[in-house]
Amino acid sequence: MTTPATQIVTPVGRLVMGSLSEPQTKDADGNPLRIKHGPNEGQARVEYFMGLAIPKSDPGYAALWAQIHQAARDGFPTLFNAAGELAAPKFAFKVIDGDSQVPNTKGARPCDKEGFPGHWVLCFSSGFASKCYKEEAGSFVEYDAANVDCGHYIRIAGTVAANGSQQNPGVYLNHSMIQFIGYGDRTVTGPNAESAFGAAPVGALPQGCSLTPPAGAPMPTAAPAALPGVTPAPDFLQPPGVAAAPPAALAPPVAAAPPAVVEVQYIASDGNPYTAARLRDAGFTPEQIQALPTA
């Protein structure tokens, strides 16, 4: 059953998935997106997808949800009882409960995703990029959608309509215009190091693999702290074979009173002599100190 689309405008939410300017060419399983119906069936297509996280505490969400729910009932009246409760086992409302602990088909739980907990995440899509606007001095001016990153705050104007599929009943949430509201911490939607490596132990190391550098190789270390009035030369910290940026101008070390006992002094990369104690205080390791020429 085909029903007319209903115009909607969301409350302010945070973009937690997708992109306003970069189209998707593959589905969730990595298959190329194709046109499913009509004279161009089977041809490649693109989709502009975005997930908008709206706080569950937002007072404006109830009215938006009422519009989505009504569109579903209008398109599939037999799937709802007299009280308006869904009687079908599955229905694609295109709304994710950000607190849900139920994993999806790939084993990912919404509650574990950044920006999801405490929110309703609405999944909007369209075959076309929507224009983006920003309010300035009471007027709306066009804003470059490429400047909107995941983590930024936006509003979406679009439509909701039943999808007309009896096999996979649900609704479409389509975006038509975007309003940029403000900045937020950028979110990362791909896998992180913990999820990629944490659950898979390294196991036995291959022959020839050592956890320590071989004899004669420089020991990796954090950048040593700067000596008073001295900036360590970049080539001292640069790996072999990698060009270093020209060193900054170095001021000579502050003259100190002569020590009671003459100590060995080492020539650092800035060409000045320093005692082992000063080099250690600056963060040099014993191996690094011993590798330096003496004065």
Secondary structure, 3 states (H helix, E strand, C coil): CCCCCEEEECCCEEEEEECCCCCECECCCCCECECCCCCCCCCECCEEEEEEEEECCCCCHHHHHHHHHHHHHHHCHHHECCCCCECCCCCECCEEECCCCCCCCCCCCHHHCCCCCCEEEEEEEECCCCEEEEEECCEEEECCHHHCCCCCEEEEEEEEEECCCCCCCEEEEEEEEEEEEECCCCCCCCCCHHHHHCCCCCCCCCCCCCCCCCCCCCCCCCCCCCCCCCCCCHHHHCCCCCCCCCCCCCCCCCCCCCCCCCCCEEECCCCCEEEHHHHHHCCCCHHHHHHCCEC
